[in-house]
Amino acid sequence: SGAQRDALERIRDLRGQDRSFARICELFQAENIPTLSGEGRWSKGTLWNLWRNHSRQLDPDPGE
């Protein structure tokens, strides 16, 4: 989804600045970035799992 890709891109950018998942979680909360479900709050574990399981979606398509 677009929201998932946006979150992954933001995580990638912040990880590139050596931000921890705990700090990224704090930033997502402070910026009022909605969770993917639109309910509840971000946790560092949720962000880590999202990154671990879906970050490859940001890789360029080898056919490009």
C-alpha positions as MATLAB code, in Angstrom:
seq = 'SGAQRDALERIRDLRGQDRSFARICELFQAENIPTLSGEGRWSKGTLWNLWRNHSRQLDPDPGE';
ca = [
       0.000    0.000    0.000;
       1.019    3.612   -0.347;
       1.054    4.126    3.412;
       3.330    1.127    3.884;
       5.740    2.324    1.207;
       5.751    5.826    2.732;
       6.559    4.356    6.154;
       9.310    2.164    4.684;
      10.873    5.108    2.867;
      10.813    7.178    6.063;
      12.366    4.318    8.047;
      15.063    3.928    5.367;
      15.874    7.640    5.499;
      16.014    7.711    9.303;
      18.057    4.512    9.530;
      20.444    6.150    7.075;
      20.876    8.854    9.722;
      21.761    6.140   12.274;
      18.443    6.495   14.099;
      17.384    3.536   16.235;
      13.976    1.939   15.826;
      13.088    3.315   19.271;
      13.937    6.849   18.097;
      12.082    6.341   14.808;
       9.056    5.235   16.820;
       9.256    8.437   18.880;
       9.475   10.509   15.700;
       6.491    8.734   14.105;
       4.487    9.426   17.272;
       5.567   13.081   17.423;
       4.710   13.561   13.731;
       1.331   11.849   14.214;
       2.042    9.387   11.421;
      -0.884    6.961   11.473;
      -0.205    3.264   11.871;
      -0.896    1.074    8.861;
      -4.164   -0.081   10.419;
      -5.082    3.472   11.390;
      -5.481    2.318   14.985;
      -3.256    2.305   18.038;
       0.286    3.586   18.243;
       3.570    2.676   16.610;
       5.992    0.527   18.587;
       9.658   -0.030   17.881;
       8.930   -3.744   17.412;
       6.271   -3.021   14.809;
       8.626   -0.733   12.911;
      11.438   -3.281   13.095;
       9.161   -6.062   11.820;
       7.853   -3.858    9.021;
      11.422   -3.056    7.982;
      12.663   -6.647    8.309;
       9.772   -8.145    6.359;
       9.086   -5.502    3.725;
      12.142   -3.299    3.099;
      12.953   -5.273   -0.064;
       9.934   -3.560   -1.664;
      12.141   -0.478   -1.914;
      14.763   -2.292   -3.982;
      14.776   -1.323   -7.647;
      13.162   -3.851   -9.938;
      15.990   -5.839  -11.609;
      14.131   -5.500  -14.873;
      14.419   -1.728  -14.865;
];
